Amino acid sequence: MNFEQLRKIIGGILLVSLIALGFSKPVQQYITIPNQLTLFEGEHYKLPTSVPVSATLVNDNQAIELEQSKKSLMVNASEQGNDEMVLHLAGIPIKKVDVNILKNFRVIPGGQSIGVKLNTVGVLVVGHHQVDTQTGKVSPGEIAGIKVGDIITQINGKPIEKMTDVAPYVQDSGKTGVPLDIVVNRENEKINAQLKPMKDKDEQTYKLGLYIRDSAAGIGTMTFFHPGTNKYGALGHVISDMDTKKPIIVEDGQIVRSTVTSIEKGSNGDPGEKLARFSTDREVIGNIKRNSPFGIFGELNKDIKNGIMDKPMPIALSHQVKEGPAQILTVVDNDKVDLFDIEIVSTIPQKFPATKGMVIKVTDPKLLEKTGGIVQGMSGSPIIQNGKMIGAVTHVFVNDPTSGYGVHIEWMLNEAGIDIYEKGKAS
């Protein structure tokens, strides 16, 4: 008899003794199984017990089957439904577990480099500038109380959608001397202001004293595509304006194919970056409907393939992700998607959506040699573990470019408007 077998026997005796003495709560905590277990059809799940236990089904509707052995207890999810099982230790019931079996669900992993073009709601104020007038330098926008990060949505009661909408109002106001009635969105609040443009003495035109922008562009990585709905998710984090550092409120947008031209290798304190260009034809392959803390989301209008894993694969819920080896799909050269080794250092079985669910570390020698680890533009790269898609790369640790955060795929699907928990819907 080895030490591990002896430890389990002693542990079992102690647990039974605790139960006999009425200490059921500590025993239930020692049996490290959640009170509710969610699985997908056809999934096999080994119960993570610290001691050997047995189980019986309470309301057996054939949603699950149990395989009992001396060393393990396996739950087989045979068909959609709900069941209850009671765990026993030495014949004494110690814990009840609700088992929820979900409809089989699959997505196609991405990994492709994509170009992103966003159009904002209104025009975004990204800075102030001084207008050189006859009486001195002044910023009319700053005087009116317009702040960096404000979004101008209306002028004189008319909607503003792009930068070219602004200029006619500015010149008319300057000539008539009537201030502009401006409406801005600031932190989800509507603010009214009056702004009087000033005339630049050199250019002889009227100006607001504001730097504004109505669009943004960049690159990232496709995370997943759901063939049943054409919905996709990418990036794994919100797109923020480069100047204001605030999330961009999206009116609409498009994604196109992109090609990685070179890599700026990361080092401690200096995150690297993928340098890429949009495809020459700039063919739009999908729209952008949402820019959220979990990435960008919309629908594809073109089939996309990564050339490695182009068939739908199952996903893992946050509580099913394990510490240990995994892989990512990403592009580091031209438009070729490659598979690289990483390690899941830690993972949190989250009950509610959160952006930082995993800590990951790049272990693949080829990727470390090429990029130094995780670089900007790699965000959204899908993470694969044990034949399942589990999440996406999101952020790099600035002081350790080999490591970073990952987001669970469960929450990205939720943001895409795909209900994996809805009953009766096939993938």
WOMOKA-V94715 format. One record per pair of residues at least 4 apart in sequence whose ideal C-beta (glycine too) atoms are under 8 Angstrom apart, sorted by the first residue. I is the first residue (numbers start at 0). J is the second residue. If there is no record, write none. Layout:
# WOMOKA-V94715
I,J
I,J
This chain:
# WOMOKA-V94715
0,4
0,5
1,5
2,6
3,7
4,8
5,9
6,10
7,11
7,50
7,51
8,12
9,13
10,14
10,49
10,50
11,15
11,50
11,51
11,88
11,89
12,16
13,17
14,18
14,26
14,29
14,50
14,88
14,89
15,19
15,88
15,89
15,91
16,20
17,22
17,23
17,25
17,26
18,22
18,23
18,26
18,88
18,91
18,93
22,26
23,27
23,93
24,28
25,29
26,30
26,88
26,93
27,93
27,94
29,49
29,50
30,48
30,49
30,50
30,52
30,86
30,88
30,93
30,94
31,47
31,48
31,49
32,36
32,46
32,47
32,48
32,86
32,94
32,96
33,96
33,318
33,348
34,94
34,95
34,96
34,97
35,96
35,97
35,98
35,99
36,44
36,74
36,96
36,97
36,98
36,99
37,99
37,101
37,316
37,318
38,42
38,44
38,63
38,74
38,76
38,98
38,99
38,100
38,101
39,76
39,100
39,101
39,102
39,103
39,104
39,313
39,314
40,76
40,77
40,78
40,79
40,100
40,101
40,102
40,103
41,76
41,77
41,103
42,75
42,76
42,313
43,73
43,74
43,75
43,76
44,73
44,74
44,76
44,319
45,71
45,72
45,73
45,74
46,52
46,54
46,71
46,72
46,73
46,74
48,52
48,72
48,86
50,88
51,69
51,70
51,72
52,72
52,86
52,87
52,88
52,93
53,67
53,72
53,86
53,87
53,88
54,65
54,67
54,72
54,84
54,85
54,86
54,87
55,84
55,85
55,87
56,63
56,65
56,82
56,83
56,84
57,82
57,83
57,84
57,85
57,95
58,81
58,82
58,83
59,82
60,80
60,81
60,82
61,77
61,78
61,80
62,76
62,77
62,78
62,79
62,80
62,81
62,82
62,98
62,100
63,74
63,75
63,76
63,77
63,82
63,84
63,98
63,100
64,74
64,75
64,77
65,72
65,73
65,74
65,75
65,84
66,72
66,73
66,75
67,72
68,72
68,73
74,84
74,98
76,98
76,100
77,100
78,100
79,100
79,101
79,102
79,422
79,423
80,100
81,97
81,98
81,99
81,100
82,97
82,98
82,100
83,95
83,96
83,97
83,98
84,95
84,96
84,98
85,92
85,94
85,95
85,96
86,92
86,93
86,94
86,95
86,96
87,91
87,92
87,93
88,93
101,419
101,420
101,422
102,421
102,422
102,423
102,424
102,425
102,426
103,313
103,425
103,426
104,313
104,314
104,419
104,426
105,311
105,312
105,313
105,314
105,426
106,223
106,224
106,225
106,226
106,311
106,312
106,314
106,388
106,408
106,412
106,426
107,223
107,224
107,225
107,226
107,308
107,309
107,310
107,311
107,312
108,222
108,223
108,305
108,308
108,312
108,328
108,381
108,383
108,388
109,220
109,221
109,222
109,223
109,224
109,231
109,233
109,303
109,305
109,328
109,379
109,381
110,220
110,221
110,305
110,307
110,308
110,327
110,328
110,329
110,330
110,336
110,380
110,381
111,220
111,221
111,256
111,303
111,305
111,330
111,334
111,336
112,218
112,219
112,220
112,221
112,256
112,257
112,258
112,259
112,273
112,275
112,330
112,334
112,376
113,218
113,219
113,220
113,221
113,233
113,254
113,255
113,256
113,257
113,284
114,216
114,217
114,218
114,254
114,255
114,256
114,257
114,275
114,276
114,277
114,278
114,281
115,215
115,216
115,217
115,218
115,219
115,233
115,234
115,238
115,252
115,254
115,287
115,295
116,214
116,215
116,216
116,252
116,253
116,254
116,255
116,287
117,214
117,215
117,216
117,238
117,247
117,249
117,252
117,287
117,290
118,161
118,213
118,214
118,249
118,250
118,251
118,252
119,123
119,150
119,212
119,213
119,214
119,215
119,247
119,248
119,249
119,250
120,150
120,152
120,184
120,248
120,249
120,250
121,150
121,151
121,152
121,153
121,158
121,159
121,160
121,183
121,184
121,213
121,250
122,150
122,151
122,159
122,161
122,162
122,164
122,165
122,211
122,212
122,213
123,148
123,149
123,150
123,211
123,212
123,213
123,240
123,243
123,247
124,140
124,145
124,146
124,147
124,148
124,149
124,150
124,151
124,183
124,209
124,210
124,211
124,243
125,147
125,210
125,211
125,212
125,240
125,242
125,243
126,147
126,209
126,210
126,242
127,138
127,140
127,141
127,147
127,208
127,209
127,210
128,138
128,208
128,209
128,210
129,136
129,137
129,138
129,208
130,136
130,137
130,138
130,139
130,197
130,198
130,199
130,206
130,208
131,136
131,199
131,200
131,201
132,136
132,137
132,197
132,198
132,199
132,200
133,198
133,200
137,142
137,197
137,208
138,142
138,208
138,209
139,143
139,194
139,195
139,196
139,197
139,206
139,207
139,208
140,145
140,194
140,207
140,208
140,209
141,145
141,208
142,194
142,208
143,181
143,192
143,193
143,194
143,195
144,190
144,192
145,149
145,151
145,181
145,183
145,192
145,194
145,209
146,185
147,242
147,243
148,185
148,240
148,243
148,245
149,183
149,184
149,185
149,190
150,183
150,184
150,185
150,248
151,159
151,165
151,181
151,182
151,183
151,211
152,158
152,159
152,182
152,183
152,184
153,157
153,158
153,159
153,180
153,181
153,182
154,159
154,164
154,165
154,168
154,179
154,180
154,181
154,182
155,168
155,179
155,180
156,180
157,164
157,168
158,164
159,164
159,165
160,164
160,213
160,250
161,213
162,166
162,211
162,212
162,213
164,168
165,169
165,207
165,211
166,170
167,171
168,172
168,179
169,173
169,179
169,196
169,205
169,206
169,207
170,174
170,196
170,204
170,205
171,175
172,176
172,177
172,178
172,179
172,195
172,196
172,205
173,196
173,197
173,198
173,204
173,205
174,205
176,195
178,193
178,194
178,195
179,193
179,194
179,195
179,196
180,191
180,193
181,191
181,192
181,193
181,194
182,189
182,190
182,191
182,192
183,189
183,190
183,192
184,188
184,189
184,190
184,248
185,189
185,190
194,207
196,205
196,206
196,207
197,205
197,206
197,208
198,203
198,204
198,205
198,206
199,203
199,204
199,205
199,206
207,211
210,242
212,240
212,242
215,238
215,240
215,241
215,247
217,238
218,257
218,273
218,275
218,376
219,233
219,234
219,295
219,376
219,378
219,379
220,233
220,234
220,329
220,330
220,376
220,377
220,378
220,379
220,380
220,391
220,392
221,231
221,233
221,254
221,303
221,379
222,231
222,232
222,233
222,234
222,235
222,294
222,379
222,380
222,381
222,391
222,408
222,411
223,231
223,232
223,381
223,388
223,408
223,411
223,412
224,229
224,230
224,231
224,299
224,303
225,229
225,230
225,231
225,412
225,415
225,417
225,426
226,311
226,426
227,425
227,426
228,298
228,417
229,298
229,299
229,300
230,296
230,297
230,298
230,299
230,415
230,416
230,417
231,285
231,296
231,297
231,298
231,299
231,415
232,293
232,294
232,295
232,296
232,379
232,391
232,411
232,412
232,414
232,415
233,254
233,294
233,295
233,296
233,379
234,238
234,294
234,295
234,378
234,379
234,391
235,293
235,294
235,354
235,378
235,379
235,390
235,391
235,392
235,393
235,405
235,406
235,411
236,292
236,293
236,294
236,354
236,378
236,393
236,394
236,406
237,246
237,290
237,291
237,292
237,293
237,294
238,246
238,247
238,290
238,295
239,243
239,244
239,245
239,246
239,247
240,244
240,245
240,246
240,247
246,290
246,292
247,290
248,290
249,287
249,288
249,289
249,290
249,295
251,286
251,287
251,288
252,286
252,287
252,290
252,295
252,297
253,283
253,285
253,286
253,287
254,283
254,284
254,285
254,286
254,287
254,295
254,297
255,277
255,278
255,281
255,282
255,283
255,284
256,277
256,278
256,282
256,284
256,334
257,275
257,276
257,277
257,278
257,334
258,275
258,276
258,278
258,333
258,334
259,273
259,274
259,275
259,330
259,331
259,332
259,333
259,334
259,376
260,274
260,275
260,276
261,274
262,271
262,272
262,273
262,274
262,331
262,369
262,370
262,374
263,271
263,272
263,273
263,274
263,374
264,271
264,369
264,370
264,371
264,374
265,269
265,270
265,271
265,272
265,370
265,371
265,372
265,373
265,374
265,395
265,400
266,271
266,371
266,400
267,398
267,399
267,400
268,397
268,398
269,397
269,400
270,373
270,374
270,375
270,395
270,397
270,400
271,370
271,371
271,372
271,374
271,375
271,400
272,374
272,375
272,376
273,330
273,331
273,374
273,375
273,376
273,377
274,376
275,376
277,281
278,282
282,301
283,300
284,299
284,300
284,301
284,303
285,297
285,298
285,299
285,300
285,301
286,297
286,298
286,300
287,295
287,296
287,297
288,296
288,297
288,298
289,295
289,296
289,297
289,414
289,415
290,295
291,295
291,296
291,414
292,354
293,352
293,354
293,406
293,410
293,411
293,413
293,414
294,379
294,391
294,406
294,411
294,414
296,411
296,414
296,415
296,416
299,303
304,309
305,309
305,328
305,336
306,335
306,336
307,328
307,336
307,337
307,338
308,312
308,328
308,338
308,383
311,426
312,383
312,386
312,387
312,388
313,386
313,387
313,388
314,387
314,388
314,389
314,408
314,409
314,412
314,419
315,319
315,320
315,384
315,385
315,387
315,388
315,389
315,408
316,320
316,407
316,409
317,346
317,347
317,348
317,349
317,356
317,407
317,409
317,410
318,348
319,387
319,389
320,343
320,346
320,348
320,356
320,357
320,384
320,389
320,390
320,407
321,343
321,346
321,384
321,385
322,343
322,344
322,345
322,346
323,342
323,343
323,384
324,340
324,341
324,342
324,343
324,362
324,384
325,340
325,341
325,342
325,343
325,359
325,382
325,383
325,384
325,389
326,338
326,339
326,340
326,341
326,382
326,383
326,384
327,338
327,339
327,341
327,380
327,381
327,382
327,383
327,392
328,336
328,337
328,338
328,380
328,381
328,383
329,336
329,337
329,339
329,377
329,380
329,392
330,334
330,335
330,336
330,337
331,337
331,366
331,369
331,370
332,369
338,383
339,361
339,363
339,365
339,366
340,361
340,362
340,363
340,366
341,359
341,360
341,361
341,362
341,363
341,382
342,359
342,360
342,362
343,357
343,358
343,359
343,382
343,384
343,405
344,357
344,358
344,359
344,360
344,402
345,357
345,358
346,356
346,357
346,358
347,353
347,356
347,357
349,353
349,356
349,407
349,409
349,410
352,409
352,410
352,413
352,414
353,406
353,410
354,393
354,404
354,406
354,410
355,393
355,394
355,404
355,406
356,390
356,404
356,405
356,406
356,407
356,410
357,382
357,389
357,390
357,404
357,405
357,406
357,407
358,402
358,403
358,404
358,405
359,373
359,382
359,392
359,402
359,403
359,404
359,405
360,401
360,402
361,366
361,367
361,372
361,373
361,401
361,402
362,367
363,367
364,368
365,369
366,370
366,372
367,371
367,372
367,401
370,374
370,377
370,400
371,400
371,401
372,395
372,399
372,400
372,401
372,402
372,403
373,377
373,392
373,394
373,395
373,400
373,401
373,402
373,403
374,395
374,400
375,395
377,392
377,395
378,391
378,392
378,393
378,394
379,391
379,392
380,391
380,392
381,388
381,390
381,391
381,408
382,388
382,389
382,390
382,391
382,392
382,405
382,408
383,387
383,388
383,389
384,389
388,408
389,405
389,407
389,408
390,405
390,406
390,407
390,408
390,411
391,405
391,406
391,408
391,411
392,403
392,404
392,405
393,403
393,404
393,405
393,406
394,403
394,404
395,400
395,402
395,403
396,400
396,402
396,403
406,410
406,411
407,411
408,412
409,413
409,419
410,414
411,415
412,417
412,419
413,417
413,418
413,419
418,424
